[in-house]
Amino acid sequence: MHKIFFIILFLIMAACSPAKDKLYKETRSAMYTIVSITVSSNSEDKAKRAIDDAFAELGRLEKLLNYYSKDSEITLINRNAGIMPVVVSNETFELLEEAVYVSENTEGAFDITAGVIIDLWDIDKQIIPDEKSLSERVRLVGYKNIVLNKNSRTVFLRKKGMQINPGGIIKGYAADKAAEVIKKRGINSGIVAVGGDIKTFGIRPDSKPWKVGIQNPRQEDIGGKDEITASVDLTDSAISTSGDYKRFFVKDGKVYHHILNPKTGYPADKCRSVTVIAKKGVHSDAFSTGIFVLGPQKGIEVLKENGLEGIIMDNDRNIFFTEGLDKKLGLKK
């Protein structure tokens, strides 16, 4: 098992220009992960207020969308599966609309209703569910059974026992929303990194795009050092990575990781890692998960069809790029 490939690092470069703006960075725990927010501003006080407001927004979203909280809107929807529609906030409705959109464009490889099979697995305790239980739960998975009524802003899960779990989309969505808050506070440039999901907006104080580094996908070849072998310039874009190295265990010589195929209930087995660049974090996050399940050939097609850039490493360590990104990166193969 190689715990490597496209771990995204954003490179905050010191401003070399005489511009008055400076970079201000804050790192805190939020959205079940580590969040770093960096902004460019000519006022430390203004920067701090914007960052505080962005973290407050993340806290608000976490309360609405927390799958594990008994009081969240996601839990309320799941509790009423097969019973009745639930009126939700604009944010929850928007998140689910985006989830359905990505599902439709990945042939269901990304499916927010996979919560019922996710619950059967325990990666930390190395628990593998039995085949009968998985087979029963897979029947409850299906984004087409999500009924969204825009007029009444309600969500209804048609089958009793269905479960929405936003884990594969929530961080990218949250990064988008935090960036929106910062911009509304009069700051036009920065980076929001919610775990490995990064949203950039504006440019650096030196009038250059934000530079995002990508670690060597074959670190074992260089003695395990954290070497950045490629970087990409981003502005007003998001980048996300889904990989089998993030949460996994090995049992009887077989690797089990946390990215499940919604149609089988078992870990997807065609990729090691997928990195996606999109305009919105909600798309880079969810598409990277769906494409990880689809595999490299179909995955590259989906990226092209949806106007996205991406990099895919398959299980044989072959690397696939969308055409535009291949030219930009010049990654050693």
LOFI-93327 format. One line per 10 residues: for each residue x negated, z, y of C-alpha. Coordinates in pm, 1 decimal, m for minus. Last residue first. Layout:
<recs>
X/Z/Y ~ ... $
</recs>
This chain:
<recs>
m655.7/m1513.8/982.7 ~ m782.0/m1411.3/1324.0 ~ m499.3/m1398.7/1577.5 ~ m506.6/m1665.8/1848.7 ~ m217.3/m1497.3/2022.3 ~ m69.6/m1747.6/2264.5 ~ m70.5/m2058.7/2044.1 ~ 86.8/m1876.0/1748.7 ~ 346.3/m1729.1/1982.9 ~ 484.6/m2066.1/2087.0 $
503.6/m2203.0/1732.2 ~ 676.3/m1908.7/1569.9 ~ 421.2/m1739.4/1355.7 ~ 368.8/m1680.5/982.5 ~ 100.5/m1462.9/825.8 ~ 25.2/m1461.5/453.1 ~ m58.3/m1115.2/323.7 ~ 89.7/m1185.0/m19.9 ~ 383.0/m955.5/55.1 ~ 474.0/m1153.4/364.1 $
349.3/m1101.0/719.2 ~ 581.9/m1223.8/992.0 ~ 517.4/m1288.4/1359.9 ~ 787.8/m1358.9/1614.8 ~ 928.6/m1536.1/1915.4 ~ 1302.2/m1566.1/1974.6 ~ 1522.7/m1856.8/2084.1 ~ 1796.8/m1773.2/1834.3 ~ 1756.9/m2078.5/1611.8 ~ 1377.6/m2048.1/1623.7 $
1377.5/m1684.8/1513.6 ~ 1633.4/m1755.5/1241.4 ~ 1422.2/m2039.9/1103.0 ~ 1111.3/m1818.7/1101.8 ~ 1304.8/m1558.1/904.7 ~ 1431.0/m1807.1/648.4 ~ 1074.7/m1890.4/551.9 ~ 928.5/m1543.7/608.7 ~ 1172.6/m1310.2/433.6 ~ 1539.8/m1237.6/492.1 $
1507.0/m857.5/472.0 ~ 1226.0/m835.9/728.6 ~ 1425.3/m1087.0/934.0 ~ 1716.6/m844.4/954.9 ~ 1498.8/m552.9/1062.4 ~ 1307.0/m753.6/1323.7 ~ 1639.3/m895.1/1445.7 ~ 1775.4/m545.1/1510.4 ~ 1486.0/m420.1/1723.9 ~ 1403.7/m741.8/1911.9 $
1774.3/m788.2/1983.4 ~ 1851.8/m440.9/2122.1 ~ 1523.3/m461.0/2310.1 ~ 1647.4/m755.4/2513.2 ~ 1458.4/m1068.8/2621.1 ~ 1314.5/m1107.3/2273.7 ~ 981.4/m1066.9/2092.6 ~ 993.8/m992.8/1719.3 ~ 731.5/m838.6/1489.6 ~ 789.8/m838.8/1113.5 $
592.5/m647.0/852.9 ~ 522.1/m624.5/484.1 ~ 771.1/m885.0/378.6 ~ 973.9/m1018.4/84.2 ~ 1073.7/m700.0/m99.3 ~ 1365.8/m542.4/83.1 ~ 1417.0/m187.3/m42.3 ~ 1720.6/m153.9/m271.3 ~ 2089.4/m137.3/m181.2 ~ 2143.7/m489.3/m311.3 $
2335.4/m668.0/m34.0 ~ 2229.0/m438.9/251.0 ~ 1858.7/m495.4/166.7 ~ 1697.0/m167.0/258.1 ~ 1413.7/m90.6/497.7 ~ 1308.1/266.4/410.5 ~ 1028.5/205.2/160.2 ~ 977.3/221.8/m215.8 ~ 643.4/103.9/m357.7 ~ 605.5/75.9/m735.0 $
321.4/220.1/m944.3 ~ 539.6/471.9/m1121.2 ~ 650.0/602.9/m782.4 ~ 493.2/515.0/m448.7 ~ 645.8/643.9/m126.8 ~ 750.7/489.1/201.2 ~ 822.1/539.3/570.2 ~ 634.9/339.3/834.9 ~ 425.9/115.2/608.0 ~ 715.4/m112.9/506.2 $
725.8/m258.3/856.0 ~ 972.3/m341.9/1133.0 ~ 814.7/m420.2/1469.4 ~ 968.0/m450.4/1814.6 ~ 891.4/m633.1/2140.7 ~ 1099.2/m657.1/2457.0 ~ 1085.5/m890.3/2754.8 ~ 1111.4/m877.2/3135.0 ~ 738.0/m934.1/3150.5 ~ 506.2/m974.8/2856.8 $
147.2/m1086.9/2801.1 ~ 44.4/m1088.5/2436.2 ~ m251.7/m927.2/2268.6 ~ m456.4/m993.8/1959.1 ~ m730.8/m837.1/1748.7 ~ m679.0/m473.5/1843.4 ~ m901.8/m268.0/1614.9 ~ m792.5/71.7/1492.5 ~ m1067.7/114.5/1234.2 ~ m982.9/115.7/863.4 $
m1322.9/m7.1/748.8 ~ m1293.1/m353.6/893.9 ~ m1125.3/m528.3/600.0 ~ m900.6/m228.3/537.7 ~ m763.9/m289.6/886.2 ~ m596.7/m608.6/775.1 ~ m311.1/m651.5/1021.7 ~ m551.2/m588.1/1311.8 ~ m358.5/m404.4/1578.8 ~ m137.7/m579.9/1829.2 $
m185.1/m522.9/2200.6 ~ 82.3/m554.2/2467.6 ~ m30.0/m667.6/2812.1 ~ 210.8/m622.1/3100.6 ~ 213.2/m928.4/3322.1 ~ m30.5/m952.7/3617.4 ~ 33.1/m874.3/3982.6 ~ m240.2/m603.6/3995.5 ~ 30.3/m335.1/4019.9 ~ 166.3/m455.6/3683.5 $
463.3/m689.4/3655.1 ~ 841.4/m661.6/3625.9 ~ 1014.0/m532.1/3316.6 ~ 888.6/m437.2/2972.1 ~ 1085.3/m296.0/2678.4 ~ 899.9/m157.7/2377.1 ~ 1032.4/m51.8/2037.5 ~ 764.0/127.9/1837.9 ~ 889.0/475.9/1927.6 ~ 1100.7/424.6/2235.1 $
847.8/258.9/2466.0 ~ 977.3/191.8/2818.2 ~ 742.5/m14.2/3032.6 ~ 741.8/m61.8/3409.3 ~ 814.4/m266.1/3718.0 ~ 1103.2/m293.4/3959.9 ~ 1155.5/64.4/4069.5 ~ 1451.8/103.7/4304.4 ~ 1644.6/370.2/4115.6 ~ 1864.4/99.3/3963.9 $
1550.2/m42.9/3805.7 ~ 1479.8/287.9/3632.2 ~ 1835.2/310.2/3500.3 ~ 1819.3/m42.4/3359.9 ~ 1488.1/34.9/3186.7 ~ 1647.1/335.7/3016.5 ~ 1933.5/116.7/2898.6 ~ 1707.0/m147.9/2748.3 ~ 1491.3/114.1/2573.9 ~ 1807.7/273.7/2431.6 $
1919.9/m57.9/2282.8 ~ 1580.5/m107.0/2121.9 ~ 1591.9/243.1/1981.6 ~ 1951.7/216.3/1856.6 ~ 1917.5/m102.7/1651.4 ~ 1799.6/m20.3/1299.5 ~ 1914.3/342.1/1305.8 ~ 2269.6/253.8/1410.6 ~ 2431.2/390.0/1090.8 ~ 2796.4/290.7/1048.7 $
2955.7/433.0/734.5 ~ 3235.6/299.7/517.0 ~ 3414.3/555.9/299.2 ~ 3763.2/426.0/366.3 ~ 3745.4/52.8/421.2 ~ 3864.4/m123.6/738.2 ~ 3625.2/39.7/982.5 ~ 3797.2/51.5/1320.3 ~ 3645.8/50.9/1668.0 ~ 3848.6/68.9/1986.9 $
3788.3/m53.1/2339.0 ~ 4164.8/m117.6/2388.6 ~ 4111.5/m469.4/2521.8 ~ 3779.9/m522.0/2340.8 ~ 3919.6/m450.0/1995.7 ~ 3631.6/m435.8/1747.9 ~ 3719.5/m436.7/1378.0 ~ 3419.7/m370.9/1153.0 ~ 3496.6/m504.0/805.1 ~ 3287.2/m813.7/870.5 $
2984.7/m582.2/896.5 ~ 2995.0/m530.6/520.8 ~ 2876.0/m242.5/306.1 ~ 3144.0/m56.7/107.6 ~ 3080.4/m255.4/m210.4 ~ 2712.7/m158.5/m181.9 ~ 2819.2/204.4/m236.1 ~ 2951.1/149.1/m587.9 ~ 2645.5/m51.8/m695.3 ~ 2413.7/209.9/m549.9 $
2584.5/489.3/m741.6 ~ 2566.7/293.0/m1068.2 ~ 2199.5/201.4/m1018.7 ~ 2083.7/560.5/m976.6 ~ 1943.7/664.6/m640.3 ~ 1565.8/698.9/m597.4 ~ 1456.3/1032.9/m450.3 ~ 1100.4/1050.7/m318.0 ~ 1167.9/1371.5/m123.1 ~ 1061.6/1213.7/206.9 $
1211.5/874.3/118.4 ~ 1551.7/1020.6/39.8 ~ 1787.9/741.1/m59.6 ~ 2160.1/775.4/m117.3 ~ 2235.4/812.5/254.2 ~ 2086.6/469.5/326.9 ~ 2343.3/319.8/91.4 ~ 2644.4/447.4/285.3 ~ 2478.1/380.3/621.9 ~ 2453.4/7.8/547.7 $
2738.1/m52.6/792.8 ~ 2490.6/m158.1/1065.3 ~ 2407.3/m471.6/870.6 ~ 2093.3/m677.6/927.6 ~ 2054.9/m921.0/640.7 ~ 2418.9/m1013.2/708.3 ~ 2345.5/m1384.5/737.1 ~ 2089.7/m1307.7/1009.2 ~ 2285.4/m1455.4/1302.6 ~ 2618.2/m1295.8/1211.9 $
2447.3/m960.8/1160.1 ~ 2274.9/m991.7/1498.8 ~ 2608.0/m1049.3/1674.1 ~ 2774.4/m766.6/1478.8 ~ 2505.1/m525.4/1595.9 ~ 2535.5/m648.0/1955.5 ~ 2909.1/m582.0/1953.4 ~ 2841.8/m242.7/1797.2 ~ 2601.3/m146.3/2075.3 ~ 2847.9/m264.7/2340.0 $
3128.8/m54.5/2192.8 ~ 2906.8/253.2/2181.0 ~ 2797.1/197.6/2540.9 ~ 3143.9/128.4/2678.5 ~ 3264.3/456.9/2532.0 ~ 3484.4/476.5/2222.5 ~ 3850.9/476.3/2123.5 ~ 3877.6/514.5/1745.8 ~ 4085.1/294.2/1516.4 ~ 4266.9/458.9/1222.7 $
4236.4/564.6/859.0 ~ 4008.1/332.8/663.1 ~ 3706.5/480.9/835.1 ~ 3816.5/772.2/1054.3 ~ 3518.2/997.7/983.3 ~ 3284.3/703.5/1032.7 ~ 3422.3/630.6/1381.2 ~ 3402.3/999.8/1477.0 ~ 3045.5/1017.3/1345.2 ~ 2944.6/721.1/1560.6 $
3118.1/880.7/1858.9 ~ 2896.3/1184.8/1822.0 ~ 3019.8/1540.4/1756.2 ~ 2912.3/1597.3/1395.1 ~ 2562.0/1474.5/1479.6 ~ 2363.3/1285.6/1215.9 ~ 2454.9/932.4/1323.5 ~ 2365.8/1010.4/1684.6 ~ 2522.5/741.9/1906.0 ~ 2706.9/928.7/2179.5 $
2479.9/1234.3/2203.9 ~ 2169.7/1016.5/2182.1 ~ 2301.8/796.0/2460.7 ~ 2326.2/1091.7/2697.4 ~ 1975.4/1210.7/2608.9 ~ 1835.8/861.9/2667.0 ~ 2008.5/851.7/3004.6 ~ 1850.5/1186.5/3098.0 ~ 1512.9/1041.9/2999.2 ~ 1572.2/751.5/3236.9 $
1679.9/986.4/3514.6 ~ 1360.4/1189.1/3476.7 ~ 1154.5/867.8/3488.6 ~ 1330.5/756.0/3805.3 ~ 1284.1/1094.4/3970.6 ~ 915.7/1100.6/3878.8 ~ 853.6/751.1/4014.9 ~ 1025.4/829.9/4344.4 ~ 818.2/1146.4/4383.5 ~ 495.6/964.4/4297.6 $
570.6/697.7/4556.1 ~ 416.5/349.7/4570.6 ~ 559.7/274.1/4225.4 ~ 474.7/120.3/3889.4 ~ 647.3/285.2/3597.3 ~ 544.1/406.8/3252.7 ~ 786.4/565.9/3008.0 ~ 670.9/696.5/2671.4 ~ 920.5/807.2/2406.7 ~ 828.8/990.7/2088.1 $
1104.4/987.4/1825.4 ~ 1450.3/1117.0/1734.0 ~ 1603.5/949.0/2046.2 ~ 1386.3/1170.4/2269.1 ~ 1053.8/1358.3/2262.7 ~ 852.9/1319.8/2579.8 ~ 578.3/1107.3/2733.1 ~ 551.6/1045.9/3109.2 ~ 350.0/777.6/3289.7 ~ 295.6/688.2/3654.1 $
113.9/368.3/3749.9 ~ 20.6/307.2/4112.5 ~ 160.9/79.9/4382.8 ~ m41.3/40.6/4701.1 ~ m189.9/m292.7/4602.4 ~ m564.7/m327.2/4665.1 ~ m600.6/m506.5/4333.3 ~ m787.5/m377.7/4031.5 ~ m499.2/m184.1/3882.6 ~ m601.3/4.6/3572.3 $
m462.8/m148.6/3257.1 ~ m193.2/17.4/3053.9 ~ m225.0/m146.9/2715.2 ~ 89.0/m124.2/2509.4 ~ 23.4/m62.1/2146.0 ~ 234.3/m218.5/1875.4 ~ 153.2/m148.5/1513.0 ~ 138.5/m510.0/1405.9 ~ 5.9/m465.0/1060.9 ~ m113.1/m155.4/876.1 $
m23.8/107.9/621.3 ~ m146.9/m103.2/332.6 ~ 0.0/0.0/0.0 $
</recs>
